[in-house]
Amino acid sequence: MISQKLVRLIETHARELSHAWLKEVRRDPDTPTYHTFPEARLSERVDDVFAHLGRFVGCETNIDEVERTYTSLGVERLREGFRLSEVLRALMLTKKQLWNFVLEHGFFDSVVELYQTLELYNSVVVFFDRAAFFTARGYEDEASRRAAGARPA
């Protein structure tokens, strides 16, 4: 079972994680739209991911919620003018910040803690893979709807 201590630590430090992510996404050359997008809106969005990580990680029953959330995110990012590659890169940076935070706060004092950390890592990877897939699906579906609506009859 994933350590609730680790999940709570991440959720408790959501603001710190969000700040680090925001700095990175705004300077990453592969995320140019994020450089000029309103900081408050970006911060609010990533705060939500970190603050509610427990509802997504390690719980198979929430696949539908991940699908709804990230399919909608893909649609919204297309409407806002982001390229799909930027959105996927931002998700990668979110996962990177999360894992760096876990490593910095090392919970490796025992074999049990190491196992729980590895279990959390696996769940985080699965979550972000699903998030990326559903984001891309929502983005592409919306792009297809737009293209179909723009074609002459």
JOBELSUL-V147713 format. One record per pair of residues at least 24 apart in sequence whose ideal C-beta (glycine too) atoms are under 10 Angstrom apart, sorted by the first residue. I is the first residue (numbers start at 1). J is the second residue. Records with the same first field share a line. If there is no record, write none. Layout:
I = J ; J
This chain:
1 = 58 ; 116 ; 119
2 = 54 ; 57 ; 58 ; 59 ; 116 ; 117 ; 118 ; 119 ; 120 ; 121 ; 122 ; 123 ; 124
3 = 58 ; 107 ; 112 ; 113 ; 115 ; 116 ; 117 ; 119 ; 120
4 = 54 ; 58 ; 116
5 = 107 ; 113 ; 116
6 = 53 ; 54 ; 57 ; 102 ; 105 ; 107 ; 113 ; 116 ; 117 ; 119 ; 120 ; 121
7 = 53 ; 54 ; 55 ; 57 ; 58 ; 120 ; 123
8 = 53 ; 54
9 = 101 ; 102 ; 105 ; 107
10 = 50 ; 51 ; 53 ; 54 ; 57 ; 98 ; 101 ; 102 ; 105 ; 120 ; 124
11 = 50 ; 51 ; 52 ; 53 ; 54 ; 55
12 = 50 ; 51
13 = 50 ; 51 ; 101 ; 105
14 = 46 ; 47 ; 48 ; 49 ; 50 ; 51 ; 52 ; 53
15 = 43 ; 46 ; 47 ; 50 ; 51
16 = 50 ; 97 ; 101
17 = 46 ; 47 ; 49 ; 50 ; 51 ; 53 ; 94 ; 97 ; 98 ; 100 ; 101
18 = 42 ; 43 ; 44 ; 45 ; 46 ; 47 ; 48 ; 49 ; 50 ; 51 ; 94 ; 97
19 = 43 ; 46 ; 47 ; 97
20 = 46 ; 93 ; 96 ; 97 ; 98 ; 100 ; 101
21 = 45 ; 46 ; 47 ; 49 ; 50 ; 90 ; 93 ; 94 ; 95 ; 96 ; 97 ; 98 ; 101
22 = 46 ; 47 ; 93 ; 97
23 = 97
24 = 90 ; 93 ; 94 ; 96 ; 97
25 = 86 ; 89 ; 90 ; 92 ; 93 ; 94 ; 97
28 = 86 ; 89 ; 90 ; 92 ; 93
29 = 89
30 = 83 ; 85 ; 86 ; 88 ; 89 ; 90 ; 92 ; 93
31 = 82 ; 83 ; 85 ; 86 ; 87 ; 88 ; 89 ; 90 ; 92 ; 93
32 = 82 ; 83 ; 86
33 = 77 ; 80 ; 81 ; 82 ; 83 ; 86 ; 87 ; 90
34 = 82 ; 86 ; 87 ; 89 ; 90 ; 93
35 = 86
37 = 77 ; 80 ; 81 ; 82 ; 86
41 = 80
42 = 90
45 = 73 ; 76 ; 90 ; 94
46 = 90 ; 93 ; 94 ; 97
49 = 73 ; 91 ; 94 ; 95 ; 98 ; 127 ; 128 ; 131
50 = 94 ; 97 ; 98 ; 101
53 = 98 ; 120 ; 123 ; 124 ; 127
56 = 123 ; 124 ; 126 ; 127 ; 128 ; 130 ; 131
57 = 98 ; 119 ; 120 ; 122 ; 123 ; 124 ; 125 ; 126 ; 127 ; 128
58 = 119 ; 120 ; 122 ; 123 ; 124 ; 126 ; 127
59 = 123 ; 127
60 = 123 ; 126
62 = 127 ; 130
63 = 126 ; 127 ; 130 ; 134
66 = 126 ; 127 ; 128 ; 130 ; 131 ; 133 ; 134
67 = 130 ; 131 ; 133 ; 134 ; 137 ; 138
68 = 134 ; 138
69 = 131 ; 134 ; 135 ; 138
70 = 127 ; 128 ; 130 ; 131 ; 132 ; 133 ; 134 ; 135 ; 136 ; 137 ; 138 ; 139
71 = 131 ; 133 ; 134 ; 135 ; 136 ; 137 ; 138 ; 139 ; 141 ; 142
72 = 134 ; 135 ; 138 ; 142
73 = 131 ; 134 ; 135 ; 138 ; 139
74 = 131 ; 132 ; 133 ; 134 ; 135 ; 136 ; 137 ; 138 ; 139 ; 140 ; 141 ; 142 ; 143
75 = 135 ; 137 ; 138 ; 139 ; 140 ; 141 ; 142 ; 143 ; 145
76 = 135 ; 138 ; 139 ; 142
77 = 135 ; 138 ; 139 ; 142
78 = 135 ; 138 ; 139 ; 140 ; 141 ; 142 ; 143 ; 145 ; 146
79 = 139 ; 142 ; 146
82 = 139
83 = 139
84 = 132 ; 135 ; 136 ; 139 ; 140 ; 143
85 = 136
87 = 132 ; 135 ; 136 ; 138 ; 139
88 = 128 ; 131 ; 132 ; 133 ; 135 ; 136 ; 139
90 = 135
91 = 128 ; 129 ; 131 ; 132 ; 135 ; 136
92 = 128 ; 132
94 = 124 ; 128 ; 131
95 = 121 ; 124 ; 125 ; 127 ; 128 ; 129 ; 131 ; 132
96 = 128
98 = 124 ; 127 ; 128
99 = 124 ; 125 ; 128
